Amino acid sequence: MPISIKNPETEAAVKALAAAWNTSYTAAIRTAAEDAIAAIAAPRRTREAAEAARIAAEWRAHQPGGRAADADALYDDQGLPT
């Protein structure tokens, strides 16, 4: 669906952005939109990474010696779980 910009301030902003980036209006709008989407998603990824790190730290805290158990400690000579 085509987009028609009917706001003079928005049109001026797109023209200025395209000129600053030395690109077309379409490329300027696309890049600005992609950058905005990435900026919105970044805090979510940061929260998810922090939560994953917290879960991993909690898991490690319950392991022998506060670390992941060695394979030797998990399996006997026959390769069966101990």
Secondary structure, DSSP 8 states (H G I E B T S, - for coil): -------HHHHHHHHHHHHHHTS-HHHHHHHHHHHHHHHHHHHHHHHHHHHHHHHHHHHHHTSGGGS---HHHHB-TTS-B-
